[in-house]
Amino acid sequence: MFTRIFRTMKLYPVKITLLLVWIVMLIVTQSYLLIPQYSGFLLLGVVGAIFANATGAGGGVVFVPFFNQLSLSSEMIVATSFAIQCCGMTAGAVTWFKHYQLLKQTNHKDHAQATQWQDLGKGLAICVPFSIVGIFVAQYVLHEYTNRVQDGLHFYFGLFSIILAMAIYGSIPFMRKQRNISVMLGIDVILLVLIAFFGGVITAWLSIGVGELVAVYLILRGFNISFAIALAVILSAFTVQGAVIYHLFISKAVYWQIVVFAGAGAIVGGILAKHVVLFFSPVKLKIFFGTWVLVMGVAGLPIWLS
């Protein structure tokens, strides 16, 4: 009992700090005046972060379609989505990393699973730098092309979402017959470098991409499902943190009033997501998520506007 109390006490400074930061943002952005109108974004942040951190995909699969309904500009949609994901994906990344540390404890009931997570650091060392390079190439080197892609954001988002949904469905049979591979081979390194780089480029364009692509690849290869999701979540956290810099200082397109409320919800969702993955069947979770992505992708295509 005393151990549980001590652990809870250690979390209080973190919770108090997060609460104080949120209050400061409310005051600085004067969002406290908008609580009646914007408080609903708290729920959006929770839902988006749970989807993102329970599957490895970015929260953009929820935020982009929703913000489209608000008639925000494409640049504002992507920028605001990145800012919210910085909150939710970071919370999810910390939660998954703590889960990994817990697995390594010799007295933990799932200590044997730690061997299936042994290449987490290696996978991140491979993917994070190339994903961020892909982000920077799209934002700074291919800036004009990125603008053209984002001018057709809803079409390209819809098209990529449909492809992504098919990849998710395609990974499900491999989840049923998991081989529990634990060591990344040379071919994995090469393919993950390519996936991370081009996934970073796609993420800069659409606010989704690298996390789910990496997760699907690892599942297809036979790695532990929770490991694949955790690596994708932590990778996505680093990626969106790199991506939001451009929108903070150059595009300045972040809709801060939405971020204040949705970001707070995303932190809650990021913390809860791990428990969702460990409680529900990964196969059912993937089917549900894949269906959501497919519906959002089809709905985003311009054929419905004619």
C-alpha positions in Angstrom: 0.0 0.0 0.0 2.8 2.4 0.9 4.5 1.7 -2.4 1.4 2.7 -4.3 1.0 5.9 -2.3 4.6 6.8 -2.9 4.3 6.2 -6.7 1.2 8.4 -6.8 2.9 11.2 -4.9 5.7 11.1 -7.4 3.2 11.8 -10.2 1.8 14.9 -8.5 4.5 17.3 -9.6 4.0 16.2 -13.2 0.3 16.6 -13.1 0.6 20.0 -11.3 3.1 21.2 -13.9 0.8 20.1 -16.8 -2.1 21.8 -15.2 -0.1 25.0 -14.6 1.1 25.0 -18.3 -2.5 24.6 -19.5 -3.7 27.5 -17.3 -0.9 29.7 -18.6 -1.8 28.9 -22.2 -5.5 29.7 -21.4 -4.4 33.1 -20.1 -1.8 33.9 -22.8 -4.2 33.0 -25.6 -7.2 34.4 -23.8 -8.9 31.1 -24.4 -10.6 31.2 -21.0 -13.1 33.5 -22.7 -13.9 30.8 -25.2 -14.5 27.9 -22.9 -18.2 27.6 -23.8 -17.5 27.5 -27.6 -14.3 25.4 -27.6 -14.6 23.0 -24.6 -15.9 20.3 -27.1 -12.5 20.1 -28.5 -11.4 18.4 -25.3 -13.3 15.3 -26.4 -11.9 15.6 -29.9 -8.4 15.6 -28.5 -9.1 12.5 -26.3 -10.6 10.5 -29.2 -7.9 11.5 -31.7 -5.1 10.7 -29.3 -6.5 7.3 -28.4 -6.8 6.4 -32.1 -3.3 7.7 -32.7 -1.5 6.1 -29.7 -3.4 2.8 -29.8 -2.5 2.1 -33.5 0.7 4.0 -34.2 -0.9 6.4 -36.7 -0.9 10.1 -36.2 -4.0 11.9 -34.8 -4.4 13.5 -38.2 -6.7 10.7 -39.3 -9.2 12.2 -36.9 -8.2 15.9 -36.9 -7.9 16.5 -40.6 -11.5 15.4 -41.6 -13.0 17.2 -38.6 -11.1 20.5 -39.2 -12.2 20.3 -42.9 -15.8 20.5 -41.7 -14.9 23.7 -40.0 -13.7 25.2 -43.3 -10.2 25.9 -42.1 -7.5 26.5 -44.7 -5.4 23.5 -45.6 -2.2 25.0 -44.0 -4.1 25.8 -40.8 -5.5 22.2 -40.7 -2.1 20.6 -41.0 -0.4 23.1 -38.6 -3.1 22.8 -35.9 -3.1 19.0 -36.3 0.7 18.9 -35.7 0.4 21.1 -32.6 -2.3 18.9 -31.0 -0.3 15.8 -31.9 2.7 17.2 -30.1 0.6 17.0 -26.9 -1.0 13.6 -27.5 1.8 11.7 -29.2 4.3 12.9 -26.6 2.1 11.7 -23.8 1.6 8.4 -25.5 5.3 8.1 -26.2 6.2 8.6 -22.5 3.5 6.1 -21.5 4.7 3.4 -24.0 8.3 3.9 -23.0 7.4 3.5 -19.3 5.6 0.3 -20.3 8.8 -0.9 -21.9 10.8 -0.1 -18.8 8.3 -2.0 -16.7 8.6 -5.1 -19.0 12.3 -5.2 -18.3 11.9 -5.5 -14.6 12.7 -9.1 -13.6 9.7 -9.3 -11.3 7.2 -8.2 -13.9 4.7 -10.9 -15.0 5.5 -10.1 -18.7 9.2 -9.8 -18.3 9.7 -12.5 -21.1 8.2 -10.0 -23.6 11.1 -7.6 -23.0 13.2 -9.7 -25.4 10.7 -9.0 -28.1 11.2 -5.2 -27.4 15.0 -5.3 -27.4 15.4 -3.4 -30.7 13.1 -0.5 -29.7 16.1 1.8 -29.3 17.7 0.6 -32.5 14.4 1.1 -34.4 14.0 4.6 -33.2 17.7 5.4 -34.0 17.0 4.3 -37.5 13.6 5.9 -38.1 13.6 9.2 -36.2 16.4 11.0 -38.0 15.2 10.0 -41.5 11.6 10.8 -40.7 12.6 14.3 -39.5 14.8 14.7 -42.6 11.8 13.8 -44.7 9.7 16.4 -42.9 12.4 19.1 -43.4 12.9 18.2 -47.0 9.2 18.6 -47.7 8.8 21.8 -45.7 12.0 23.7 -46.6 13.4 22.2 -49.8 10.2 21.2 -51.6 8.2 24.0 -50.1 6.4 25.0 -53.3 5.5 21.4 -54.1 4.3 20.9 -50.6 2.0 23.9 -51.0 0.5 22.4 -54.2 -0.1 19.1 -52.5 -1.8 20.9 -49.6 -4.0 22.9 -52.0 -5.5 19.5 -52.8 -5.2 18.3 -49.2 -8.6 16.6 -49.0 -8.1 14.6 -52.2 -4.6 13.4 -51.3 -5.6 12.8 -47.7 -8.6 10.7 -48.9 -6.4 8.8 -51.4 -3.7 8.1 -48.9 -6.3 7.1 -46.2 -7.8 4.5 -48.6 -4.3 3.0 -49.3 -3.5 3.1 -45.6 -6.8 1.3 -44.7 -6.0 -1.4 -47.3 -2.5 -1.8 -45.7 -4.1 -2.1 -42.2 -6.5 -4.8 -43.4 -3.7 -6.6 -45.1 -1.7 -6.7 -41.9 -4.4 -8.4 -39.9 -3.7 -12.0 -41.1 -0.1 -11.5 -40.1 -1.3 -10.4 -36.6 -3.2 -13.6 -36.2 0.0 -15.7 -37.0 2.6 -13.6 -35.3 6.1 -14.9 -35.5 7.5 -12.8 -32.7 10.7 -11.7 -34.5 12.8 -9.7 -32.1 15.9 -8.7 -34.0 16.1 -6.3 -36.9 18.1 -7.6 -39.9 20.0 -5.6 -42.5 17.1 -5.6 -44.9 14.9 -4.2 -42.1 17.3 -1.3 -41.6 17.3 -0.4 -45.3 13.5 -0.6 -45.6 12.9 1.3 -42.4 15.2 4.1 -43.6 13.2 4.4 -46.8 9.8 4.1 -45.1 10.8 6.7 -42.4 12.1 9.2 -45.0 9.1 9.0 -47.4 6.7 8.7 -44.5 8.1 11.9 -43.1 7.6 13.6 -46.4 4.0 12.4 -46.5 3.4 13.4 -42.9 4.6 17.0 -43.7 2.0 17.0 -46.5 -1.0 15.4 -44.9 -0.3 15.3 -41.1 -0.5 11.5 -41.2 1.8 8.8 -42.6 5.1 7.7 -41.0 3.7 6.1 -37.8 1.2 3.8 -39.4 3.5 2.9 -42.3 6.3 1.8 -39.9 3.8 0.0 -37.7 2.3 -1.9 -40.6 5.8 -2.9 -41.9 6.8 -4.2 -38.5 3.6 -6.2 -38.1 4.0 -7.7 -41.6 7.6 -8.7 -40.7 6.3 -10.5 -37.6 7.4 -8.3 -34.7 5.5 -8.1 -31.5 2.3 -6.0 -32.1 2.6 -3.9 -29.0 6.3 -3.3 -29.8 5.4 -2.1 -33.4 2.7 0.3 -32.1 5.0 1.6 -29.4 7.8 2.3 -31.8 5.4 4.0 -34.2 4.0 6.2 -31.5 7.4 7.3 -30.2 8.5 7.9 -33.8 5.4 9.9 -34.5 6.0 12.0 -31.4 9.5 13.0 -32.5 8.2 13.6 -36.1 5.4 16.0 -35.2 7.7 17.9 -32.8 10.1 18.4 -35.7 7.2 19.3 -38.1 5.5 21.9 -35.9 8.6 24.1 -35.8 8.0 25.3 -39.4 4.4 26.2 -38.5 5.4 28.0 -35.3 7.9 30.3 -36.8 7.2 30.4 -40.6 3.6 29.6 -41.6 2.3 30.7 -38.2 -0.9 28.9 -39.1 -1.6 27.2 -35.8 -5.1 27.8 -34.5 -4.1 28.2 -30.8 -7.6 28.3 -29.3 -8.3 24.8 -30.7 -4.9 23.5 -29.6 -5.4 24.7 -26.0 -8.5 22.5 -25.6 -7.8 19.7 -28.0 -4.2 19.4 -26.8 -5.3 19.0 -23.2 -7.7 16.2 -24.3 -4.9 14.6 -26.4 -2.7 14.3 -23.4 -5.4 12.4 -21.6 -6.0 10.2 -24.7 -2.3 9.6 -25.1 -2.1 8.2 -21.5 -5.2 6.1 -21.9 -4.3 4.6 -25.3 -1.8 2.0 -24.0 -4.5 0.5 -21.8 -6.9 0.4 -24.7 -4.3 -1.7 -26.7 -3.6 -4.0 -23.9 -7.3 -4.5 -23.0 -8.9 -5.0 -26.4 -7.9 -7.5 -29.1 -5.3 -6.0 -31.4 -7.1 -7.5 -34.4 -10.4 -6.0 -33.5 -8.7 -2.6 -32.8 -7.1 -2.7 -36.2 -10.3 -3.6 -38.0 -12.2 -0.8 -36.3 -9.4 1.7 -37.0 -8.9 0.5 -40.6 -12.7 1.0 -41.2 -12.6 4.5 -39.7 -9.6 5.4 -42.0 -11.3 4.0 -45.0 -14.6 5.8 -44.4 -12.7 9.1 -43.8 -10.7 8.5 -46.9 -13.7 7.8 -49.2 -15.6 10.8 -47.6 -12.7 13.1 -48.4 -12.6 12.4 -52.1 -14.0 15.2 -54.2 -16.4 12.9 -56.1 -19.0 13.6 -53.4 -18.8 17.3 -54.2 -20.1 17.0 -57.8 
